[in-house]
Amino acid sequence: MHLIPAEHADRRTIDGHRVCDAIAAIGEPGHVRSWAGRFALLSDPGRLALLLALHRAGPLAVSDLAVACGMRDPAVSQALRLLRTAGAVAGEKEGRVVRYAIVDPVVADLLGHCAGDNGPTE
């Protein structure tokens, strides 16, 4: 099956069948954007530290996350706001305390790889 778009059909290819395989592997643009968004969340060291802390320790409050990650409370709150908007974390209120946890299973799986949950990475 040839997946080369009509607008590129006139372009020369070396391994046409591999080009078709590559196009199939890339898939839908929306799917690619979704994955790129997840990786963008993980690309900031502060957000990644917060997510790794939540991944390993479970639900934590802003002040506890700040201490664990060596950040200030406002920076943690700002990062969590972004992570909440992206659907990666959610907060659960217990009295006056809000504890945050990872709710996106794909992000949790990626963090498992980052944290070495799936064996050595080096």
Biopython code that builds the backbone (N, CA, C, O; Angstrom):
import numpy as np
from Bio.PDB.StructureBuilder import StructureBuilder

atoms = [
    (1, "MET", "N", (0.844, -1.169, 0.000)),
    (1, "MET", "CA", (0.000, 0.000, 0.000)),
    (1, "MET", "C", (0.892, 1.236, 0.000)),
    (1, "MET", "O", (1.824, 1.334, 0.799)),
    (2, "HIS", "N", (0.609, 2.171, -0.889)),
    (2, "HIS", "CA", (1.397, 3.394, -0.965)),
    (2, "HIS", "C", (0.692, 4.490, -0.176)),
    (2, "HIS", "O", (-0.468, 4.814, -0.428)),
    (3, "LEU", "N", (1.416, 5.047, 0.777)),
    (3, "LEU", "CA", (0.847, 6.085, 1.621)),
    (3, "LEU", "C", (1.418, 7.464, 1.306)),
    (3, "LEU", "O", (1.140, 8.426, 2.021)),
    (4, "ILE", "N", (2.203, 7.566, 0.255)),
    (4, "ILE", "CA", (2.806, 8.849, -0.071)),
    (4, "ILE", "C", (1.696, 9.795, -0.514)),
    (4, "ILE", "O", (0.953, 9.501, -1.451)),
    (5, "PRO", "N", (1.590, 10.946, 0.176)),
    (5, "PRO", "CA", (0.527, 11.900, -0.179)),
    (5, "PRO", "C", (0.666, 12.366, -1.622)),
    (5, "PRO", "O", (1.773, 12.453, -2.154)),
    (6, "ALA", "N", (-0.452, 12.660, -2.237)),
    (6, "ALA", "CA", (-0.476, 13.068, -3.643)),
    (6, "ALA", "C", (0.428, 14.270, -3.900)),
    (6, "ALA", "O", (1.072, 14.355, -4.946)),
    (7, "GLU", "N", (0.475, 15.201, -2.941)),
    (7, "GLU", "CA", (1.298, 16.400, -3.148)),
    (7, "GLU", "C", (2.796, 16.101, -3.126)),
    (7, "GLU", "O", (3.598, 16.956, -3.500)),
    (8, "HIS", "N", (3.185, 14.898, -2.692)),
    (8, "HIS", "CA", (4.593, 14.500, -2.686)),
    (8, "HIS", "C", (4.884, 13.347, -3.645)),
    (8, "HIS", "O", (6.003, 12.834, -3.679)),
    (9, "ALA", "N", (3.884, 12.939, -4.419)),
    (9, "ALA", "CA", (4.033, 11.783, -5.298)),
    (9, "ALA", "C", (5.084, 12.013, -6.388)),
    (9, "ALA", "O", (5.660, 11.056, -6.907)),
    (10, "ASP", "N", (5.331, 13.262, -6.731)),
    (10, "ASP", "CA", (6.303, 13.539, -7.790)),
    (10, "ASP", "C", (7.740, 13.587, -7.268)),
    (10, "ASP", "O", (8.679, 13.722, -8.053)),
    (11, "ARG", "N", (7.916, 13.477, -5.954)),
    (11, "ARG", "CA", (9.263, 13.549, -5.378)),
    (11, "ARG", "C", (9.943, 12.191, -5.434)),
    (11, "ARG", "O", (9.302, 11.151, -5.289)),
    (12, "ARG", "N", (11.234, 12.220, -5.643)),
    (12, "ARG", "CA", (12.030, 10.995, -5.770)),
    (12, "ARG", "C", (12.269, 10.397, -4.383)),
    (12, "ARG", "O", (12.589, 11.104, -3.428)),
    (13, "THR", "N", (12.106, 9.085, -4.300)),
    (13, "THR", "CA", (12.423, 8.366, -3.065)),
    (13, "THR", "C", (13.459, 7.298, -3.373)),
    (13, "THR", "O", (13.527, 6.789, -4.492)),
    (14, "ILE", "N", (14.259, 6.964, -2.377)),
    (14, "ILE", "CA", (15.257, 5.914, -2.524)),
    (14, "ILE", "C", (14.638, 4.566, -2.177)),
    (14, "ILE", "O", (14.752, 3.608, -2.941)),
    (15, "ASP", "N", (13.990, 4.496, -1.036)),
    (15, "ASP", "CA", (13.335, 3.267, -0.577)),
    (15, "ASP", "C", (11.857, 3.566, -0.354)),
    (15, "ASP", "O", (11.425, 3.813, 0.772)),
    (16, "GLY", "N", (11.093, 3.540, -1.430)),
    (16, "GLY", "CA", (9.679, 3.892, -1.379)),
    (16, "GLY", "C", (8.881, 3.130, -0.344)),
    (16, "GLY", "O", (8.043, 3.709, 0.347)),
    (17, "HIS", "N", (9.137, 1.815, -0.228)),
    (17, "HIS", "CA", (8.379, 1.019, 0.729)),
    (17, "HIS", "C", (8.695, 1.456, 2.165)),
    (17, "HIS", "O", (7.821, 1.413, 3.032)),
    (18, "ARG", "N", (9.938, 1.875, 2.418)),
    (18, "ARG", "CA", (10.297, 2.354, 3.757)),
    (18, "ARG", "C", (9.682, 3.719, 4.035)),
    (18, "ARG", "O", (9.328, 4.029, 5.172)),
    (19, "VAL", "N", (9.559, 4.522, 3.000)),
    (19, "VAL", "CA", (8.891, 5.812, 3.160)),
    (19, "VAL", "C", (7.444, 5.572, 3.572)),
    (19, "VAL", "O", (6.934, 6.247, 4.467)),
    (20, "CYS", "N", (6.785, 4.624, 2.934)),
    (20, "CYS", "CA", (5.404, 4.286, 3.293)),
    (20, "CYS", "C", (5.328, 3.762, 4.727)),
    (20, "CYS", "O", (4.410, 4.113, 5.469)),
    (21, "ASP", "N", (6.289, 2.923, 5.117)),
    (21, "ASP", "CA", (6.336, 2.430, 6.500)),
    (21, "ASP", "C", (6.527, 3.582, 7.479)),
    (21, "ASP", "O", (5.909, 3.605, 8.543)),
    (22, "ALA", "N", (7.387, 4.543, 7.120)),
    (22, "ALA", "CA", (7.640, 5.697, 7.984)),
    (22, "ALA", "C", (6.388, 6.557, 8.124)),
    (22, "ALA", "O", (6.074, 7.021, 9.220)),
    (23, "ILE", "N", (5.679, 6.770, 7.030)),
    (23, "ILE", "CA", (4.434, 7.548, 7.066)),
    (23, "ILE", "C", (3.412, 6.848, 7.946)),
    (23, "ILE", "O", (2.724, 7.498, 8.733)),
    (24, "ALA", "N", (3.304, 5.532, 7.823)),
    (24, "ALA", "CA", (2.367, 4.773, 8.656)),
    (24, "ALA", "C", (2.761, 4.856, 10.126)),
    (24, "ALA", "O", (1.894, 4.953, 10.993)),
    (25, "ALA", "N", (4.065, 4.819, 10.415)),
    (25, "ALA", "CA", (4.535, 4.873, 11.800)),
    (25, "ALA", "C", (4.249, 6.225, 12.435)),
    (25, "ALA", "O", (3.946, 6.299, 13.625)),
    (26, "ILE", "N", (4.342, 7.293, 11.653)),
    (26, "ILE", "CA", (4.073, 8.630, 12.182)),
    (26, "ILE", "C", (2.601, 8.768, 12.548)),
    (26, "ILE", "O", (2.274, 9.341, 13.588)),
    (27, "GLY", "N", (1.730, 8.262, 11.726)),
    (27, "GLY", "CA", (0.304, 8.283, 12.026)),
    (27, "GLY", "C", (-0.334, 9.650, 11.867)),
    (27, "GLY", "O", (0.155, 10.510, 11.134)),
    (28, "GLU", "N", (-1.422, 9.822, 12.563)),
    (28, "GLU", "CA", (-2.213, 11.045, 12.473)),
    (28, "GLU", "C", (-1.504, 12.215, 13.148)),
    (28, "GLU", "O", (-0.884, 12.035, 14.196)),
    (29, "PRO", "N", (-1.584, 13.401, 12.571)),
    (29, "PRO", "CA", (-0.950, 14.583, 13.164)),
    (29, "PRO", "C", (-1.436, 14.870, 14.596)),
    (29, "PRO", "O", (-0.653, 15.316, 15.435)),
    (30, "GLY", "N", (-2.696, 14.620, 14.869)),
    (30, "GLY", "CA", (-3.229, 14.845, 16.219)),
    (30, "GLY", "C", (-2.569, 13.945, 17.247)),
    (30, "GLY", "O", (-2.308, 14.361, 18.375)),
    (31, "HIS", "N", (-2.304, 12.722, 16.853)),
    (31, "HIS", "CA", (-1.626, 11.774, 17.740)),
    (31, "HIS", "C", (-0.199, 12.232, 18.020)),
    (31, "HIS", "O", (0.273, 12.152, 19.154)),
    (32, "VAL", "N", (0.477, 12.705, 16.997)),
    (32, "VAL", "CA", (1.848, 13.205, 17.146)),
    (32, "VAL", "C", (1.855, 14.422, 18.074)),
    (32, "VAL", "O", (2.715, 14.531, 18.948)),
    (33, "ARG", "N", (0.894, 15.338, 17.887)),
    (33, "ARG", "CA", (0.807, 16.520, 18.754)),
    (33, "ARG", "C", (0.553, 16.130, 20.195)),
    (33, "ARG", "O", (1.114, 16.737, 21.107)),
    (34, "SER", "N", (-0.281, 15.130, 20.416)),
    (34, "SER", "CA", (-0.574, 14.667, 21.773)),
    (34, "SER", "C", (0.688, 14.166, 22.467)),
    (34, "SER", "O", (0.951, 14.519, 23.617)),
    (35, "TRP", "N", (1.466, 13.346, 21.770)),
    (35, "TRP", "CA", (2.721, 12.840, 22.339)),
    (35, "TRP", "C", (3.724, 13.967, 22.549)),
    (35, "TRP", "O", (4.425, 13.994, 23.561)),
    (36, "ALA", "N", (3.795, 14.891, 21.609)),
    (36, "ALA", "CA", (4.719, 16.024, 21.750)),
    (36, "ALA", "C", (4.353, 16.844, 22.981)),
    (36, "ALA", "O", (5.233, 17.326, 23.694)),
    (37, "GLY", "N", (3.060, 17.001, 23.230)),
    (37, "GLY", "CA", (2.612, 17.716, 24.424)),
    (37, "GLY", "C", (3.029, 17.028, 25.706)),
    (37, "GLY", "O", (3.445, 17.683, 26.662)),
    (38, "ARG", "N", (2.922, 15.712, 25.731)),
    (38, "ARG", "CA", (3.357, 14.971, 26.920)),
    (38, "ARG", "C", (4.858, 15.124, 27.145)),
    (38, "ARG", "O", (5.313, 15.327, 28.271)),
    (39, "PHE", "N", (5.611, 15.025, 26.065)),
    (39, "PHE", "CA", (7.062, 15.181, 26.201)),
    (39, "PHE", "C", (7.422, 16.606, 26.611)),
    (39, "PHE", "O", (8.394, 16.810, 27.339)),
    (40, "ALA", "N", (6.649, 17.596, 26.152)),
    (40, "ALA", "CA", (6.896, 18.985, 26.558)),
    (40, "ALA", "C", (6.700, 19.143, 28.059)),
    (40, "ALA", "O", (7.449, 19.874, 28.707)),
    (41, "LEU", "N", (5.703, 18.466, 28.618)),
    (41, "LEU", "CA", (5.501, 18.508, 30.073)),
    (41, "LEU", "C", (6.719, 17.983, 30.812)),
    (41, "LEU", "O", (7.098, 18.510, 31.858)),
    (42, "LEU", "N", (7.330, 16.943, 30.262)),
    (42, "LEU", "CA", (8.476, 16.311, 30.909)),
    (42, "LEU", "C", (9.787, 17.036, 30.623)),
    (42, "LEU", "O", (10.804, 16.736, 31.249)),
    (43, "SER", "N", (9.780, 17.985, 29.688)),
    (43, "SER", "CA", (11.038, 18.610, 29.268)),
    (43, "SER", "C", (11.571, 19.645, 30.253)),
    (43, "SER", "O", (12.753, 19.983, 30.207)),
    (44, "ASP", "N", (10.724, 20.150, 31.136)),
    (44, "ASP", "CA", (11.163, 21.126, 32.130)),
    (44, "ASP", "C", (11.667, 20.394, 33.370)),
    (44, "ASP", "O", (10.935, 19.582, 33.935)),
    (45, "PRO", "N", (12.902, 20.660, 33.809)),
    (45, "PRO", "CA", (13.453, 19.939, 34.974)),
    (45, "PRO", "C", (12.611, 20.074, 36.243)),
    (45, "PRO", "O", (12.494, 19.119, 37.012)),
    (46, "GLY", "N", (12.028, 21.246, 36.466)),
    (46, "GLY", "CA", (11.193, 21.430, 37.649)),
    (46, "GLY", "C", (9.939, 20.583, 37.600)),
    (46, "GLY", "O", (9.598, 19.912, 38.574)),
    (47, "ARG", "N", (9.248, 20.612, 36.462)),
    (47, "ARG", "CA", (8.039, 19.787, 36.323)),
    (47, "ARG", "C", (8.377, 18.313, 36.390)),
    (47, "ARG", "O", (7.651, 17.529, 37.001)),
    (48, "LEU", "N", (9.486, 17.934, 35.756)),
    (48, "LEU", "CA", (9.880, 16.526, 35.790)),
    (48, "LEU", "C", (10.174, 16.088, 37.221)),
    (48, "LEU", "O", (9.787, 14.992, 37.626)),
    (49, "ALA", "N", (10.860, 16.941, 37.991)),
    (49, "ALA", "CA", (11.144, 16.612, 39.393)),
    (49, "ALA", "C", (9.849, 16.435, 40.179)),
    (49, "ALA", "O", (9.721, 15.496, 40.964)),
    (50, "LEU", "N", (8.892, 17.331, 39.970)),
    (50, "LEU", "CA", (7.605, 17.213, 40.660)),
    (50, "LEU", "C", (6.898, 15.913, 40.295)),
    (50, "LEU", "O", (6.383, 15.204, 41.160)),
    (51, "LEU", "N", (6.883, 15.614, 39.001)),
    (51, "LEU", "CA", (6.205, 14.401, 38.544)),
    (51, "LEU", "C", (6.897, 13.139, 39.075)),
    (51, "LEU", "O", (6.228, 12.181, 39.462)),
    (52, "LEU", "N", (8.228, 13.138, 39.092)),
    (52, "LEU", "CA", (8.952, 11.981, 39.629)),
    (52, "LEU", "C", (8.674, 11.808, 41.118)),
    (52, "LEU", "O", (8.516, 10.684, 41.595)),
    (53, "ALA", "N", (8.612, 12.921, 41.855)),
    (53, "ALA", "CA", (8.295, 12.854, 43.283)),
    (53, "ALA", "C", (6.903, 12.271, 43.492)),
    (53, "ALA", "O", (6.708, 11.401, 44.341)),
    (54, "LEU", "N", (5.938, 12.753, 42.714)),
    (54, "LEU", "CA", (4.577, 12.229, 42.835)),
    (54, "LEU", "C", (4.504, 10.764, 42.414)),
    (54, "LEU", "O", (3.775, 9.972, 43.012)),
    (55, "HIS", "N", (5.257, 10.417, 41.392)),
    (55, "HIS", "CA", (5.265, 9.036, 40.894)),
    (55, "HIS", "C", (5.757, 8.077, 41.981)),
    (55, "HIS", "O", (5.170, 7.015, 42.187)),
    (56, "ARG", "N", (6.823, 8.450, 42.667)),
    (56, "ARG", "CA", (7.424, 7.574, 43.675)),
    (56, "ARG", "C", (6.754, 7.647, 45.037)),
    (56, "ARG", "O", (6.580, 6.627, 45.704)),
    (57, "ALA", "N", (6.370, 8.872, 45.457)),
    (57, "ALA", "CA", (5.881, 9.052, 46.826)),
    (57, "ALA", "C", (4.368, 9.042, 46.940)),
    (57, "ALA", "O", (3.833, 8.879, 48.037)),
    (58, "GLY", "N", (3.676, 9.213, 45.835)),
    (58, "GLY", "CA", (2.230, 9.282, 45.903)),
    (58, "GLY", "C", (1.763, 10.702, 46.144)),
    (58, "GLY", "O", (2.550, 11.640, 46.019)),
    (59, "PRO", "N", (0.502, 10.877, 46.486)),
    (59, "PRO", "CA", (-0.069, 12.220, 46.632)),
    (59, "PRO", "C", (0.684, 13.065, 47.663)),
    (59, "PRO", "O", (0.968, 12.621, 48.776)),
    (60, "LEU", "N", (0.998, 14.303, 47.251)),
    (60, "LEU", "CA", (1.713, 15.233, 48.118)),
    (60, "LEU", "C", (1.119, 16.630, 47.992)),
    (60, "LEU", "O", (0.575, 16.995, 46.949)),
    (61, "ALA", "N", (1.230, 17.410, 49.073)),
    (61, "ALA", "CA", (0.794, 18.805, 49.089)),
    (61, "ALA", "C", (1.881, 19.689, 48.487)),
    (61, "ALA", "O", (3.035, 19.277, 48.369)),
    (62, "VAL", "N", (1.503, 20.895, 48.113)),
    (62, "VAL", "CA", (2.418, 21.846, 47.485)),
    (62, "VAL", "C", (3.660, 22.057, 48.344)),
    (62, "VAL", "O", (4.779, 21.979, 47.837)),
    (63, "SER", "N", (3.481, 22.321, 49.625)),
    (63, "SER", "CA", (4.634, 22.610, 50.491)),
    (63, "SER", "C", (5.568, 21.408, 50.595)),
    (63, "SER", "O", (6.787, 21.576, 50.625)),
    (64, "ASP", "N", (5.019, 20.209, 50.649)),
    (64, "ASP", "CA", (5.859, 19.010, 50.705)),
    (64, "ASP", "C", (6.612, 18.804, 49.392)),
    (64, "ASP", "O", (7.781, 18.420, 49.394)),
    (65, "LEU", "N", (5.939, 19.058, 48.282)),
    (65, "LEU", "CA", (6.601, 18.964, 46.981)),
    (65, "LEU", "C", (7.721, 19.999, 46.865)),
    (65, "LEU", "O", (8.783, 19.710, 46.314)),
    (66, "ALA", "N", (7.482, 21.192, 47.380)),
    (66, "ALA", "CA", (8.491, 22.243, 47.327)),
    (66, "ALA", "C", (9.750, 21.822, 48.070)),
    (66, "ALA", "O", (10.862, 22.011, 47.578)),
    (67, "VAL", "N", (9.573, 21.252, 49.255)),
    (67, "VAL", "CA", (10.727, 20.788, 50.037)),
    (67, "VAL", "C", (11.430, 19.653, 49.309)),
    (67, "VAL", "O", (12.656, 19.651, 49.192)),
    (68, "ALA", "N", (10.666, 18.697, 48.823)),
    (68, "ALA", "CA", (11.249, 17.520, 48.167)),
    (68, "ALA", "C", (12.037, 17.901, 46.909)),
    (68, "ALA", "O", (13.070, 17.298, 46.615)),
    (69, "CYS", "N", (11.552, 18.896, 46.174)),
    (69, "CYS", "CA", (12.160, 19.254, 44.892)),
    (69, "CYS", "C", (13.100, 20.452, 44.981)),
    (69, "CYS", "O", (13.706, 20.840, 43.982)),
    (70, "GLY", "N", (13.223, 21.039, 46.166)),
    (70, "GLY", "CA", (14.095, 22.199, 46.318)),
    (70, "GLY", "C", (13.578, 23.423, 45.587)),
    (70, "GLY", "O", (14.355, 24.218, 45.058)),
    (71, "MET", "N", (12.268, 23.567, 45.561)),
    (71, "MET", "CA", (11.636, 24.691, 44.866)),
    (71, "MET", "C", (10.859, 25.528, 45.879)),
    (71, "MET", "O", (10.661, 25.109, 47.019)),
    (72, "ARG", "N", (10.429, 26.691, 45.461)),
    (72, "ARG", "CA", (9.578, 27.540, 46.292)),
    (72, "ARG", "C", (8.112, 27.195, 46.010)),
    (72, "ARG", "O", (7.756, 26.762, 44.914)),
    (73, "ASP", "N", (7.273, 27.400, 47.034)),
    (73, "ASP", "CA", (5.848, 27.082, 46.903)),
    (73, "ASP", "C", (5.196, 27.707, 45.667)),
    (73, "ASP", "O", (4.476, 27.007, 44.955)),
    (74, "PRO", "N", (5.421, 29.011, 45.378)),
    (74, "PRO", "CA", (4.771, 29.597, 44.183)),
    (74, "PRO", "C", (5.195, 28.914, 42.876)),
    (74, "PRO", "O", (4.379, 28.751, 41.969)),
    (75, "ALA", "N", (6.466, 28.516, 42.780)),
    (75, "ALA", "CA", (6.929, 27.831, 41.564)),
    (75, "ALA", "C", (6.258, 26.472, 41.429)),
    (75, "ALA", "O", (5.889, 26.061, 40.329)),
    (76, "VAL", "N", (6.102, 25.778, 42.549)),
    (76, "VAL", "CA", (5.422, 24.477, 42.538)),
    (76, "VAL", "C", (3.960, 24.659, 42.133)),
    (76, "VAL", "O", (3.438, 23.913, 41.304)),
    (77, "SER", "N", (3.305, 25.662, 42.727)),
    (77, "SER", "CA", (1.901, 25.914, 42.394)),
    (77, "SER", "C", (1.722, 26.225, 40.914)),
    (77, "SER", "O", (0.783, 25.744, 40.280)),
    (78, "GLN", "N", (2.630, 27.032, 40.367)),
    (78, "GLN", "CA", (2.543, 27.373, 38.944)),
    (78, "GLN", "C", (2.735, 26.133, 38.071)),
    (78, "GLN", "O", (2.003, 25.935, 37.102)),
    (79, "ALA", "N", (3.713, 25.305, 38.412)),
    (79, "ALA", "CA", (3.955, 24.082, 37.641)),
    (79, "ALA", "C", (2.762, 23.136, 37.745)),
    (79, "ALA", "O", (2.355, 22.532, 36.752)),
    (80, "LEU", "N", (2.208, 23.010, 38.940)),
    (80, "LEU", "CA", (1.048, 22.124, 39.117)),
    (80, "LEU", "C", (-0.163, 22.628, 38.347)),
    (80, "LEU", "O", (-0.955, 21.835, 37.837)),
    (81, "ARG", "N", (-0.306, 23.935, 38.263)),
    (81, "ARG", "CA", (-1.419, 24.500, 37.494)),
    (81, "ARG", "C", (-1.300, 24.070, 36.025)),
    (81, "ARG", "O", (-2.289, 23.675, 35.407)),
    (82, "LEU", "N", (-0.103, 24.149, 35.483)),
    (82, "LEU", "CA", (0.132, 23.719, 34.100)),
    (82, "LEU", "C", (-0.119, 22.216, 33.958)),
    (82, "LEU", "O", (-0.762, 21.785, 33.000)),
    (83, "LEU", "N", (0.377, 21.427, 34.890)),
    (83, "LEU", "CA", (0.198, 19.971, 34.845)),
    (83, "LEU", "C", (-1.275, 19.582, 34.996)),
    (83, "LEU", "O", (-1.731, 18.619, 34.380)),
    (84, "ARG", "N", (-2.018, 20.334, 35.818)),
    (84, "ARG", "CA", (-3.463, 20.082, 35.977)),
    (84, "ARG", "C", (-4.187, 20.387, 34.675)),
    (84, "ARG", "O", (-5.024, 19.606, 34.223)),
    (85, "THR", "N", (-3.859, 21.537, 34.068)),
    (85, "THR", "CA", (-4.494, 21.938, 32.813)),
    (85, "THR", "C", (-4.251, 20.894, 31.727)),
    (85, "THR", "O", (-5.132, 20.630, 30.909)),
    (86, "ALA", "N", (-3.066, 20.307, 31.717)),
    (86, "ALA", "CA", (-2.722, 19.279, 30.725)),
    (86, "ALA", "C", (-3.340, 17.926, 31.057)),
    (86, "ALA", "O", (-3.278, 17.004, 30.244)),
    (87, "GLY", "N", (-3.933, 17.797, 32.231)),
    (87, "GLY", "CA", (-4.558, 16.533, 32.620)),
    (87, "GLY", "C", (-3.585, 15.503, 33.161)),
    (87, "GLY", "O", (-3.927, 14.325, 33.266)),
    (88, "ALA", "N", (-2.374, 15.931, 33.505)),
    (88, "ALA", "CA", (-1.373, 14.985, 34.018)),
    (88, "ALA", "C", (-1.547, 14.717, 35.501)),
    (88, "ALA", "O", (-1.300, 13.603, 35.964)),
    (89, "VAL", "N", (-1.971, 15.734, 36.254)),
    (89, "VAL", "CA", (-2.167, 15.586, 37.698)),
    (89, "VAL", "C", (-3.536, 16.128, 38.082)),
    (89, "VAL", "O", (-4.165, 16.873, 37.331)),
    (90, "ALA", "N", (-3.974, 15.738, 39.256)),
    (90, "ALA", "CA", (-5.212, 16.273, 39.827)),
    (90, "ALA", "C", (-5.005, 16.415, 41.320)),
    (90, "ALA", "O", (-4.236, 15.675, 41.934)),
    (91, "GLY", "N", (-5.706, 17.376, 41.889)),
    (91, "GLY", "CA", (-5.623, 17.591, 43.324)),
    (91, "GLY", "C", (-6.866, 17.082, 44.012)),
    (91, "GLY", "O", (-7.974, 17.166, 43.483)),
    (92, "GLU", "N", (-6.660, 16.552, 45.207)),
    (92, "GLU", "CA", (-7.782, 16.109, 46.022)),
    (92, "GLU", "C", (-7.698, 16.825, 47.354)),
    (92, "GLU", "O", (-6.694, 16.743, 48.062)),
    (93, "LYS", "N", (-8.767, 17.528, 47.683)),
    (93, "LYS", "CA", (-8.787, 18.333, 48.891)),
    (93, "LYS", "C", (-9.163, 17.474, 50.096)),
    (93, "LYS", "O", (-10.145, 16.731, 50.070)),
    (94, "GLU", "N", (-8.368, 17.593, 51.139)),
    (94, "GLU", "CA", (-8.635, 16.924, 52.420)),
    (94, "GLU", "C", (-8.602, 18.007, 53.487)),
    (94, "GLU", "O", (-7.533, 18.370, 53.978)),
    (95, "GLY", "N", (-9.763, 18.518, 53.843)),
    (95, "GLY", "CA", (-9.814, 19.653, 54.757)),
    (95, "GLY", "C", (-9.250, 20.876, 54.058)),
    (95, "GLY", "O", (-9.753, 21.294, 53.014)),
    (96, "ARG", "N", (-8.195, 21.452, 54.643)),
    (96, "ARG", "CA", (-7.567, 22.633, 54.046)),
    (96, "ARG", "C", (-6.367, 22.281, 53.174)),
    (96, "ARG", "O", (-5.743, 23.170, 52.595)),
    (97, "VAL", "N", (-6.045, 21.019, 53.076)),
    (97, "VAL", "CA", (-4.862, 20.574, 52.343)),
    (97, "VAL", "C", (-5.285, 19.941, 51.018)),
    (97, "VAL", "O", (-6.219, 19.141, 50.964)),
    (98, "VAL", "N", (-4.578, 20.319, 49.953)),
    (98, "VAL", "CA", (-4.798, 19.698, 48.644)),
    (98, "VAL", "C", (-3.563, 18.852, 48.343)),
    (98, "VAL", "O", (-2.436, 19.348, 48.323)),
    (99, "ARG", "N", (-3.803, 17.579, 48.113)),
    (99, "ARG", "CA", (-2.713, 16.671, 47.735)),
    (99, "ARG", "C", (-2.860, 16.346, 46.252)),
    (99, "ARG", "O", (-3.948, 16.050, 45.759)),
    (100, "TYR", "N", (-1.726, 16.411, 45.563)),
    (100, "TYR", "CA", (-1.716, 16.189, 44.115)),
    (100, "TYR", "C", (-1.202, 14.790, 43.793)),
    (100, "TYR", "O", (-0.330, 14.254, 44.476)),
    (101, "ALA", "N", (-1.763, 14.221, 42.743)),
    (101, "ALA", "CA", (-1.365, 12.888, 42.291)),
    (101, "ALA", "C", (-1.387, 12.852, 40.771)),
    (101, "ALA", "O", (-2.085, 13.638, 40.130)),
    (102, "ILE", "N", (-0.634, 11.955, 40.215)),
    (102, "ILE", "CA", (-0.613, 11.751, 38.763)),
    (102, "ILE", "C", (-1.871, 10.987, 38.369)),
    (102, "ILE", "O", (-2.197, 9.959, 38.964)),
    (103, "VAL", "N", (-2.576, 11.499, 37.357)),
    (103, "VAL", "CA", (-3.803, 10.846, 36.904)),
    (103, "VAL", "C", (-3.733, 10.379, 35.455)),
    (103, "VAL", "O", (-4.603, 9.631, 35.006)),
    (104, "ASP", "N", (-2.715, 10.807, 34.718)),
    (104, "ASP", "CA", (-2.561, 10.384, 33.326)),
    (104, "ASP", "C", (-1.726, 9.109, 33.304)),
    (104, "ASP", "O", (-0.534, 9.155, 33.611)),
    (105, "PRO", "N", (-2.326, 7.968, 32.946)),
    (105, "PRO", "CA", (-1.582, 6.705, 32.972)),
    (105, "PRO", "C", (-0.411, 6.673, 31.990)),
    (105, "PRO", "O", (0.576, 5.981, 32.237)),
    (106, "VAL", "N", (-0.503, 7.400, 30.893)),
    (106, "VAL", "CA", (0.596, 7.426, 29.931)),
    (106, "VAL", "C", (1.788, 8.177, 30.522)),
    (106, "VAL", "O", (2.929, 7.737, 30.383)),
    (107, "VAL", "N", (1.529, 9.305, 31.179)),
    (107, "VAL", "CA", (2.598, 10.052, 31.848)),
    (107, "VAL", "C", (3.210, 9.189, 32.948)),
    (107, "VAL", "O", (4.430, 9.164, 33.113)),
    (108, "ALA", "N", (2.363, 8.481, 33.702)),
    (108, "ALA", "CA", (2.872, 7.602, 34.754)),
    (108, "ALA", "C", (3.783, 6.523, 34.182)),
    (108, "ALA", "O", (4.811, 6.192, 34.774)),
    (109, "ASP", "N", (3.405, 5.979, 33.037)),
    (109, "ASP", "CA", (4.237, 4.957, 32.389)),
    (109, "ASP", "C", (5.573, 5.545, 31.940)),
    (109, "ASP", "O", (6.619, 4.926, 32.131)),
    (110, "LEU", "N", (5.541, 6.734, 31.344)),
    (110, "LEU", "CA", (6.778, 7.400, 30.932)),
    (110, "LEU", "C", (7.672, 7.677, 32.136)),
    (110, "LEU", "O", (8.889, 7.505, 32.061)),
    (111, "LEU", "N", (7.075, 8.102, 33.239)),
    (111, "LEU", "CA", (7.848, 8.360, 34.452)),
    (111, "LEU", "C", (8.463, 7.078, 34.996)),
    (111, "LEU", "O", (9.563, 7.098, 35.548)),
    (112, "GLY", "N", (7.762, 5.979, 34.843)),
    (112, "GLY", "CA", (8.320, 4.693, 35.250)),
    (112, "GLY", "C", (9.609, 4.395, 34.521)),
    (112, "GLY", "O", (10.556, 3.865, 35.103)),
    (113, "HIS", "N", (9.645, 4.736, 33.248)),
    (113, "HIS", "CA", (10.877, 4.549, 32.476)),
    (113, "HIS", "C", (11.961, 5.515, 32.943)),
    (113, "HIS", "O", (13.122, 5.131, 33.077)),
    (114, "CYS", "N", (11.581, 6.769, 33.191)),
    (114, "CYS", "CA", (12.539, 7.789, 33.666)),
    (114, "CYS", "C", (13.132, 7.405, 35.024)),
    (114, "CYS", "O", (14.322, 7.591, 35.278)),
    (115, "ALA", "N", (12.276, 6.871, 35.880)),
    (115, "ALA", "CA", (12.678, 6.554, 37.254)),
    (115, "ALA", "C", (13.377, 5.210, 37.346)),
    (115, "ALA", "O", (13.871, 4.844, 38.413)),
    (116, "GLY", "N", (13.428, 4.468, 36.247)),
    (116, "GLY", "CA", (14.101, 3.169, 36.262)),
    (116, "GLY", "C", (13.248, 2.061, 36.820)),
    (116, "GLY", "O", (13.773, 1.024, 37.225)),
    (117, "ASP", "N", (11.925, 2.256, 36.853)),
    (117, "ASP", "CA", (11.022, 1.216, 37.351)),
    (117, "ASP", "C", (11.050, -0.025, 36.477)),
    (117, "ASP", "O", (10.721, -1.122, 36.926)),
    (118, "ASN", "N", (11.449, 0.159, 35.218)),
    (118, "ASN", "CA", (11.416, -0.939, 34.256)),
    (118, "ASN", "C", (12.825, -1.483, 33.970)),
    (118, "ASN", "O", (13.099, -1.971, 32.874)),
    (119, "GLY", "N", (13.694, -1.393, 34.950)),
    (119, "GLY", "CA", (15.038, -1.920, 34.786)),
    (119, "GLY", "C", (16.026, -0.829, 34.451)),
    (119, "GLY", "O", (15.646, 0.331, 34.293)),
    (120, "PRO", "N", (17.280, -1.188, 34.342)),
    (120, "PRO", "CA", (18.328, -0.188, 34.072)),
    (120, "PRO", "C", (18.151, 0.465, 32.704)),
    (120, "PRO", "O", (17.754, -0.182, 31.735)),
    (121, "THR", "N", (18.458, 1.772, 32.647)),
    (121, "THR", "CA", (18.322, 2.497, 31.385)),
    (121, "THR", "C", (19.675, 2.813, 30.778)),
    (121, "THR", "O", (19.727, 3.313, 29.654)),
    (122, "GLU", "N", (20.744, 2.550, 31.454)),
    (122, "GLU", "CA", (22.063, 2.877, 30.907)),
    (122, "GLU", "C", (22.877, 1.639, 30.686)),
    (122, "GLU", "O", (24.017, 1.724, 30.229)),
]
sb = StructureBuilder()
sb.init_structure("model")
sb.init_model(0)
sb.init_chain("A")
sb.init_seg("    ")
for serial, (resi, resn, name, xyz) in enumerate(atoms, 1):
    if name == "N":
        sb.init_residue(resn, " ", resi, " ")
    sb.init_atom(name, np.array(xyz, "f"), 0.0, 1.0, " ", f" {name:<3s}", serial, name[0])
structure = sb.get_structure()
